[in-house]
Amino acid sequence: MRSQIKYLHRRITAIQKDKLLHFIAGLLIAGVVSIVLPWWAALLSAAIAGAVKEVIDYYGHGKPELLDFLYTAAGGFVFCLPEIAQTLI
């Protein structure tokens, strides 16, 4: 068990800070949107926000990266996962 915890800790700390911030942003966006809209709109909002951020980066305000978009969308997905599972059951 201790070795599994060490492995998990190494994996988490290996994630770049920028990617972690994108993931957290996706979680927060989905969380806020899900207060007033269904889960699919919350997930879509997180993905759109990630895409918009990368478009802004493309036009000179940073370095656009596909992984940044994917981490943002993944954050939204993780937040919506319980609702998605409930819908499928």
The first five atom37 places (N, CA, C, CB, O) and aatype in JSON, in Angstrom:
{
  "aatype": [12, 1, 15, 5, 9, 11, 18, 10, 8, 1, 1, 9, 16, 0, 9, 5, 11, 3, 11, 10, 10, 8, 13, 9, 0, 7, 10, 10, 9, 0, 7, 19, 19, 15, 9, 19, 10, 14, 17, 17, 0, 0, 10, 10, 15, 0, 0, 9, 0, 7, 0, 19, 11, 6, 19, 9, 3, 18, 18, 7, 8, 7, 11, 14, 6, 10, 10, 3, 13, 10, 18, 16, 0, 0, 7, 7, 13, 19, 13, 4, 10, 14, 6, 9, 0, 5, 16, 10, 9],
  "atom_mask": [
    [1, 1, 1, 1, 1],
    [1, 1, 1, 1, 1],
    [1, 1, 1, 1, 1],
    [1, 1, 1, 1, 1],
    [1, 1, 1, 1, 1],
    [1, 1, 1, 1, 1],
    [1, 1, 1, 1, 1],
    [1, 1, 1, 1, 1],
    [1, 1, 1, 1, 1],
    [1, 1, 1, 1, 1],
    [1, 1, 1, 1, 1],
    [1, 1, 1, 1, 1],
    [1, 1, 1, 1, 1],
    [1, 1, 1, 1, 1],
    [1, 1, 1, 1, 1],
    [1, 1, 1, 1, 1],
    [1, 1, 1, 1, 1],
    [1, 1, 1, 1, 1],
    [1, 1, 1, 1, 1],
    [1, 1, 1, 1, 1],
    [1, 1, 1, 1, 1],
    [1, 1, 1, 1, 1],
    [1, 1, 1, 1, 1],
    [1, 1, 1, 1, 1],
    [1, 1, 1, 1, 1],
    [1, 1, 1, 0, 1],
    [1, 1, 1, 1, 1],
    [1, 1, 1, 1, 1],
    [1, 1, 1, 1, 1],
    [1, 1, 1, 1, 1],
    [1, 1, 1, 0, 1],
    [1, 1, 1, 1, 1],
    [1, 1, 1, 1, 1],
    [1, 1, 1, 1, 1],
    [1, 1, 1, 1, 1],
    [1, 1, 1, 1, 1],
    [1, 1, 1, 1, 1],
    [1, 1, 1, 1, 1],
    [1, 1, 1, 1, 1],
    [1, 1, 1, 1, 1],
    [1, 1, 1, 1, 1],
    [1, 1, 1, 1, 1],
    [1, 1, 1, 1, 1],
    [1, 1, 1, 1, 1],
    [1, 1, 1, 1, 1],
    [1, 1, 1, 1, 1],
    [1, 1, 1, 1, 1],
    [1, 1, 1, 1, 1],
    [1, 1, 1, 1, 1],
    [1, 1, 1, 0, 1],
    [1, 1, 1, 1, 1],
    [1, 1, 1, 1, 1],
    [1, 1, 1, 1, 1],
    [1, 1, 1, 1, 1],
    [1, 1, 1, 1, 1],
    [1, 1, 1, 1, 1],
    [1, 1, 1, 1, 1],
    [1, 1, 1, 1, 1],
    [1, 1, 1, 1, 1],
    [1, 1, 1, 0, 1],
    [1, 1, 1, 1, 1],
    [1, 1, 1, 0, 1],
    [1, 1, 1, 1, 1],
    [1, 1, 1, 1, 1],
    [1, 1, 1, 1, 1],
    [1, 1, 1, 1, 1],
    [1, 1, 1, 1, 1],
    [1, 1, 1, 1, 1],
    [1, 1, 1, 1, 1],
    [1, 1, 1, 1, 1],
    [1, 1, 1, 1, 1],
    [1, 1, 1, 1, 1],
    [1, 1, 1, 1, 1],
    [1, 1, 1, 1, 1],
    [1, 1, 1, 0, 1],
    [1, 1, 1, 0, 1],
    [1, 1, 1, 1, 1],
    [1, 1, 1, 1, 1],
    [1, 1, 1, 1, 1],
    [1, 1, 1, 1, 1],
    [1, 1, 1, 1, 1],
    [1, 1, 1, 1, 1],
    [1, 1, 1, 1, 1],
    [1, 1, 1, 1, 1],
    [1, 1, 1, 1, 1],
    [1, 1, 1, 1, 1],
    [1, 1, 1, 1, 1],
    [1, 1, 1, 1, 1],
    [1, 1, 1, 1, 1]
  ],
  "atom_positions": [
    [[0.83, -1.19, 0.0], [0.0, 0.0, 0.0], [0.87, 1.25, 0.0], [-0.94, 0.0, 1.21], [0.6, 2.2, -0.73]],
    [[1.91, 1.25, 0.83], [2.8, 2.4, 0.92], [3.48, 2.68, -0.42], [3.85, 2.17, 2.01], [3.65, 3.84, -0.8]],
    [[3.86, 1.63, -1.14], [4.51, 1.83, -2.43], [3.52, 2.39, -3.46], [5.11, 0.5, -2.94], [3.91, 3.16, -4.34]],
    [[2.25, 2.0, -3.34], [1.24, 2.54, -4.25], [1.02, 4.03, -4.0], [-0.07, 1.79, -4.1], [0.84, 4.8, -4.94]],
    [[1.04, 4.42, -2.74], [0.88, 5.84, -2.4], [2.08, 6.64, -2.91], [0.71, 6.02, -0.88], [1.9, 7.74, -3.43]],
    [[3.28, 6.1, -2.75], [4.48, 6.77, -3.26], [4.42, 6.9, -4.78], [5.75, 6.0, -2.85], [4.77, 7.95, -5.33]],
    [[3.97, 5.85, -5.45], [3.84, 5.89, -6.91], [2.84, 6.97, -7.33], [3.39, 4.52, -7.44], [3.12, 7.75, -8.24]],
    [[1.69, 7.01, -6.67], [0.67, 8.01, -6.98], [1.2, 9.42, -6.73], [-0.6, 7.76, -6.16], [0.96, 10.33, -7.52]],
    [[1.91, 9.6, -5.64], [2.49, 10.91, -5.32], [3.49, 11.33, -6.41], [3.19, 10.87, -3.95], [3.48, 12.49, -6.83]],
    [[4.34, 10.42, -6.85], [5.3, 10.74, -7.92], [4.59, 11.13, -9.21], [6.23, 9.53, -8.18], [5.0, 12.06, -9.9]],
    [[3.52, 10.41, -9.53], [2.77, 10.7, -10.76], [2.11, 12.07, -10.7], [1.71, 9.62, -11.02], [2.13, 12.82, -11.68]],
    [[1.53, 12.4, -9.57], [0.85, 13.68, -9.42], [1.84, 14.83, -9.46], [0.04, 13.73, -8.12], [1.59, 15.84, -10.11]],
    [[2.97, 14.68, -8.78], [3.96, 15.76, -8.76], [4.67, 15.9, -10.09], [4.97, 15.52, -7.65], [5.3, 16.93, -10.35]],
    [[4.59, 14.89, -10.94], [5.21, 14.97, -12.26], [4.38, 15.8, -13.24], [5.43, 13.57, -12.82], [4.89, 16.23, -14.27]],
    [[3.11, 16.03, -12.92], [2.25, 16.83, -13.79], [2.71, 18.28, -13.71], [0.74, 16.7, -13.39], [2.92, 18.82, -12.63]],
    [[2.87, 18.9, -14.86], [3.29, 20.29, -14.9], [2.24, 21.18, -14.22], [3.52, 20.75, -16.35], [1.04, 20.91, -14.28]],
    [[2.72, 22.23, -13.58], [1.82, 23.12, -12.87], [0.77, 23.71, -13.81], [2.61, 24.25, -12.19], [-0.39, 23.85, -13.43]],
    [[1.18, 24.06, -15.02], [0.25, 24.63, -16.0], [-0.88, 23.67, -16.31], [0.99, 25.01, -17.28], [-2.04, 24.07, -16.4]],
    [[-0.55, 22.42, -16.48], [-1.58, 21.41, -16.8], [-2.53, 21.23, -15.62], [-0.92, 20.06, -17.17], [-3.73, 21.07, -15.81]],
    [[-1.98, 21.25, -14.42], [-2.81, 21.12, -13.23], [-3.77, 22.31, -13.11], [-1.93, 21.02, -11.97], [-4.92, 22.13, -12.73]],
    [[-3.29, 23.51, -13.43], [-4.15, 24.69, -13.4], [-5.27, 24.59, -14.43], [-3.33, 25.96, -13.64], [-6.4, 24.99, -14.16]],
    [[-4.96, 24.05, -15.61], [-6.0, 23.85, -16.62], [-7.05, 22.85, -16.13], [-5.37, 23.35, -17.95], [-8.24, 23.05, -16.33]],
    [[-6.6, 21.78, -15.49], [-7.51, 20.77, -14.95], [-8.43, 21.39, -13.9], [-6.72, 19.58, -14.35], [-9.64, 21.17, -13.91]],
    [[-7.85, 22.16, -12.98], [-8.63, 22.81, -11.94], [-9.61, 23.81, -12.53], [-7.71, 23.51, -10.94], [-10.74, 23.93, -12.06]],
    [[-9.18, 24.55, -13.56], [-10.08, 25.5, -14.21], [-11.27, 24.77, -14.81], [-9.33, 26.29, -15.31], [-12.41, 25.24, -14.69]],
    [[-11.03, 23.62, -15.45], [-12.13, 22.83, -16.0], [-13.09, 22.36, -14.93], [0.0, 0.0, 0.0], [-14.31, 22.39, -15.12]],
    [[-12.54, 21.93, -13.79], [-13.39, 21.52, -12.65], [-14.27, 22.68, -12.18], [-12.53, 21.02, -11.48], [-15.47, 22.52, -11.99]],
    [[-13.64, 23.84, -12.01], [-14.38, 25.0, -11.51], [-15.44, 25.49, -12.48], [-13.42, 26.13, -11.2], [-16.56, 25.81, -12.09]],
    [[-15.09, 25.53, -13.75], [-16.05, 25.98, -14.76], [-17.25, 25.05, -14.79], [-15.39, 26.05, -16.16], [-18.4, 25.5, -14.78]],
    [[-16.99, 23.76, -14.83], [-18.1, 22.78, -14.84], [-18.91, 22.89, -13.56], [-17.56, 21.35, -15.0], [-20.14, 22.76, -13.6]],
    [[-18.25, 23.1, -12.44], [-18.97, 23.22, -11.18], [-19.9, 24.4, -11.13], [0.0, 0.0, 0.0], [-21.04, 24.29, -10.68]],
    [[-19.44, 25.54, -11.61], [-20.26, 26.75, -11.6], [-21.43, 26.61, -12.59], [-19.41, 27.99, -11.94], [-22.57, 26.93, -12.26]],
    [[-21.13, 26.13, -13.77], [-22.17, 26.01, -14.79], [-23.21, 24.98, -14.38], [-21.55, 25.62, -16.14], [-24.4, 25.14, -14.69]],
    [[-22.78, 23.92, -13.7], [-23.72, 22.86, -13.32], [-24.74, 23.31, -12.28], [-22.97, 21.66, -12.79], [-25.73, 22.63, -12.03]],
    [[-24.5, 24.45, -11.67], [-25.48, 24.98, -10.7], [-26.79, 25.32, -11.4], [-24.91, 26.24, -9.98], [-27.87, 25.14, -10.84]],
    [[-26.69, 25.81, -12.64], [-27.9, 26.27, -13.33], [-28.22, 25.49, -14.6], [-27.75, 27.72, -13.68], [-29.33, 25.61, -15.14]],
    [[-27.27, 24.69, -15.1], [-27.49, 23.96, -16.34], [-27.19, 22.47, -16.14], [-26.62, 24.53, -17.47], [-26.53, 22.11, -15.16]],
    [[-27.66, 21.61, -17.04], [-27.4, 20.17, -16.91], [-25.92, 19.83, -17.11], [-28.25, 19.4, -17.92], [-25.13, 20.66, -17.56]],
    [[-25.57, 18.59, -16.77], [-24.17, 18.17, -16.8], [-23.53, 18.32, -18.17], [-24.05, 16.75, -16.35], [-22.36, 18.69, -18.26]],
    [[-24.28, 18.04, -19.23], [-23.68, 18.1, -20.55], [-23.32, 19.54, -20.93], [-24.63, 17.51, -21.59], [-22.35, 19.76, -21.64]],
    [[-24.1, 20.51, -20.46], [-23.77, 21.91, -20.71], [-22.56, 22.33, -19.9], [-24.98, 22.82, -20.38], [-21.74, 23.13, -20.36]],
    [[-22.43, 21.79, -18.68], [-21.26, 22.09, -17.85], [-19.99, 21.53, -18.5], [-21.43, 21.51, -16.44], [-18.96, 22.2, -18.54]],
    [[-20.08, 20.3, -18.99], [-18.94, 19.69, -19.67], [-18.58, 20.46, -20.94], [-19.24, 18.22, -20.01], [-17.41, 20.72, -21.2]],
    [[-19.58, 20.8, -21.71], [-19.35, 21.56, -22.93], [-18.74, 22.93, -22.63], [-20.66, 21.73, -23.7], [-17.88, 23.41, -23.37]],
    [[-19.18, 23.56, -21.56], [-18.65, 24.87, -21.17], [-17.17, 24.79, -20.82], [-19.43, 25.43, -19.99], [-16.39, 25.66, -21.2]],
    [[-16.78, 23.75, -20.11], [-15.36, 23.57, -19.78], [-14.54, 23.36, -21.04], [-15.18, 22.38, -18.81], [-13.46, 23.93, -21.18]],
    [[-15.05, 22.55, -21.96], [-14.33, 22.29, -23.21], [-14.24, 23.56, -24.06], [-15.02, 21.18, -24.01], [-13.18, 23.84, -24.63]],
    [[-15.31, 24.32, -24.14], [-15.29, 25.57, -24.91], [-14.32, 26.57, -24.29], [-16.71, 26.18, -24.99], [-13.58, 27.25, -25.01]],
    [[-14.32, 26.66, -22.96], [-13.39, 27.57, -22.3], [-11.94, 27.18, -22.59], [-13.63, 27.58, -20.78], [-11.1, 28.05, -22.83]],
    [[-11.65, 25.89, -22.58], [-10.31, 25.42, -22.92], [-9.94, 25.76, -24.35], [0.0, 0.0, 0.0], [-8.81, 26.16, -24.62]],
    [[-10.89, 25.59, -25.26], [-10.63, 25.89, -26.67], [-10.42, 27.4, -26.88], [-11.8, 25.4, -27.55], [-9.52, 27.8, -27.61]],
    [[-11.24, 28.2, -26.23], [-11.1, 29.66, -26.36], [-9.74, 30.1, -25.82], [-12.25, 30.38, -25.6], [-9.09, 30.95, -26.42]],
    [[-9.32, 29.54, -24.7], [-8.02, 29.9, -24.13], [-6.9, 29.57, -25.1], [-7.79, 29.17, -22.8], [-5.95, 30.34, -25.23]],
    [[-6.98, 28.44, -25.77], [-5.93, 28.06, -26.71], [-5.97, 28.93, -27.97], [-6.06, 26.59, -27.09], [-4.92, 29.2, -28.56]],
    [[-7.14, 29.36, -28.39], [-7.23, 30.29, -29.53], [-6.59, 31.63, -29.15], [-8.72, 30.51, -29.95], [-5.87, 32.23, -29.95]],
    [[-6.86, 32.08, -27.93], [-6.23, 33.32, -27.46], [-4.71, 33.15, -27.43], [-6.75, 33.71, -26.04], [-3.98, 34.05, -27.84]],
    [[-4.24, 32.02, -26.97], [-2.8, 31.75, -26.97], [-2.24, 31.75, -28.39], [-2.51, 30.4, -26.3], [-1.15, 32.26, -28.63]],
    [[-2.98, 31.19, -29.32], [-2.55, 31.13, -30.71], [-2.33, 32.51, -31.31], [-3.57, 30.36, -31.54], [-1.42, 32.72, -32.11]],
    [[-3.17, 33.44, -30.92], [-3.08, 34.79, -31.48], [-2.16, 35.7, -30.67], [-4.45, 35.41, -31.55], [-2.37, 36.91, -30.61]],
    [[-1.13, 35.12, -30.06], [-0.05, 35.92, -29.52], [-0.02, 36.14, -28.03], [0.0, 0.0, 0.0], [0.8, 36.92, -27.55]],
    [[-0.87, 35.49, -27.28], [-0.88, 35.72, -25.84], [-0.36, 34.51, -25.06], [-2.27, 36.06, -25.37], [-0.64, 34.36, -23.87]],
    [[0.36, 33.66, -25.72], [0.9, 32.47, -25.07], [1.24, 31.42, -26.1], [0.0, 0.0, 0.0], [1.29, 31.71, -27.3]],
    [[1.47, 30.22, -25.64], [1.8, 29.1, -26.53], [0.62, 28.13, -26.53], [3.12, 28.39, -26.08], [0.35, 27.49, -25.52]],
    [[-0.07, 28.0, -27.66], [-1.21, 27.07, -27.71], [-0.72, 25.62, -27.64], [-2.04, 27.29, -28.98], [0.22, 25.23, -28.34]],
    [[-1.39, 24.84, -26.81], [-1.03, 23.43, -26.67], [-2.3, 22.58, -26.6], [-0.15, 23.2, -25.42], [-3.24, 22.91, -25.87]],
    [[-2.32, 21.52, -27.35], [-3.45, 20.61, -27.33], [-3.65, 20.02, -25.93], [-3.25, 19.48, -28.36], [-4.79, 19.86, -25.49]],
    [[-2.56, 19.72, -25.24], [-2.68, 19.14, -23.91], [-3.34, 20.1, -22.93], [-1.32, 18.73, -23.39], [-4.05, 19.66, -22.02]],
    [[-3.13, 21.4, -23.09], [-3.81, 22.36, -22.22], [-5.31, 22.25, -22.4], [-3.34, 23.8, -22.52], [-6.07, 22.21, -21.42]],
    [[-5.74, 22.2, -23.65], [-7.18, 22.03, -23.93], [-7.7, 20.73, -23.33], [-7.43, 22.05, -25.45], [-8.76, 20.71, -22.71]],
    [[-6.96, 19.65, -23.53], [-7.4, 18.34, -23.04], [-7.48, 18.3, -21.51], [-6.46, 17.24, -23.54], [-8.4, 17.7, -20.96]],
    [[-6.53, 18.93, -20.84], [-6.58, 18.97, -19.37], [-7.78, 19.78, -18.88], [-5.28, 19.57, -18.8], [-8.42, 19.41, -17.9]],
    [[-8.09, 20.89, -19.56], [-9.25, 21.68, -19.17], [-10.54, 20.88, -19.35], [-9.32, 23.0, -19.99], [-11.39, 20.83, -18.47]],
    [[-10.66, 20.24, -20.51], [-11.84, 19.41, -20.78], [-11.91, 18.23, -19.81], [-11.83, 18.91, -22.24], [-13.0, 17.85, -19.38]],
    [[-10.77, 17.65, -19.48], [-10.75, 16.52, -18.54], [-11.22, 16.94, -17.16], [-9.33, 15.92, -18.45], [-11.89, 16.17, -16.47]],
    [[-10.87, 18.15, -16.75], [-11.37, 18.65, -15.47], [-12.88, 18.73, -15.46], [0.0, 0.0, 0.0], [-13.53, 18.34, -14.48]],
    [[-13.45, 19.24, -16.54], [-14.9, 19.27, -16.65], [-15.5, 17.88, -16.67], [0.0, 0.0, 0.0], [-16.55, 17.65, -16.07]],
    [[-14.84, 16.97, -17.35], [-15.33, 15.59, -17.42], [-15.34, 14.93, -16.04], [-14.48, 14.78, -18.39], [-16.31, 14.28, -15.66]],
    [[-14.26, 15.11, -15.3], [-14.17, 14.51, -13.97], [-15.27, 15.06, -13.06], [-12.78, 14.76, -13.35], [-15.87, 14.33, -12.28]],
    [[-15.52, 16.37, -13.16], [-16.58, 16.94, -12.34], [-17.93, 16.33, -12.71], [-16.63, 18.47, -12.49], [-18.75, 16.05, -11.83]],
    [[-18.18, 16.14, -13.98], [-19.48, 15.65, -14.47], [-19.61, 14.13, -14.41], [-19.71, 16.12, -15.89], [-20.7, 13.6, -14.63]],
    [[-18.55, 13.44, -14.11], [-18.56, 11.98, -14.15], [-19.67, 11.34, -13.31], [-17.24, 11.46, -13.69], [-20.31, 10.41, -13.8]],
    [[-19.92, 11.78, -12.08], [-21.03, 11.16, -11.34], [-22.39, 11.32, -12.04], [-21.12, 11.76, -9.94], [-23.19, 10.38, -12.06]],
    [[-22.64, 12.47, -12.62], [-23.89, 12.68, -13.34], [-23.95, 11.83, -14.61], [-24.07, 14.16, -13.7], [-24.99, 11.28, -14.96]],
    [[-22.82, 11.72, -15.29], [-22.77, 10.89, -16.5], [-23.06, 9.44, -16.13], [-21.37, 11.01, -17.21], [-23.85, 8.77, -16.8]],
    [[-22.44, 8.95, -15.07], [-22.65, 7.57, -14.64], [-24.11, 7.35, -14.23], [-21.71, 7.22, -13.45], [-24.7, 6.31, -14.56]],
    [[-24.68, 8.3, -13.55], [-26.08, 8.18, -13.13], [-27.01, 8.14, -14.34], [-26.48, 9.34, -12.2], [-28.0, 7.41, -14.34]],
    [[-26.68, 8.91, -15.36], [-27.49, 8.94, -16.57], [-27.42, 7.59, -17.3], [-27.03, 10.08, -17.51], [-28.41, 7.13, -17.87]],
    [[-26.24, 6.97, -17.28], [-26.06, 5.72, -18.01], [-26.64, 4.52, -17.27], [-24.61, 5.49, -18.27], [-26.93, 3.5, -17.9]],
    [[-26.82, 4.62, -15.98], [-27.31, 3.48, -15.21], [-28.81, 3.37, -15.29], [-26.89, 3.58, -13.75], [-29.4, 2.46, -14.7]]
  ]
}
